[in-house]
């Protein structure tokens, strides 16, 4: 089983904290000006081209569900 881990940068952490405060401002802006939203990180393990996409939220689940993981950072 091959796994690709998404790197979580300090910018991602800041974005998560600020996201709630910005939501109200984004609602007021038009759809043309809005940037595409990043998918929310959940415990669900997604797969792209037969490769699991892991991040800080779902990594523990992947370890508990799979006997072996080959991880590329």
Buried (B, 14 or more C-beta within 10 A) or exposed (E): EEBBBBEEEEEBEEEEEEEEEEEEEEEEEEEEEEEEEEEEBEEEBEEEEEEBBBBEBBBEBBEEEEEEBEBEE
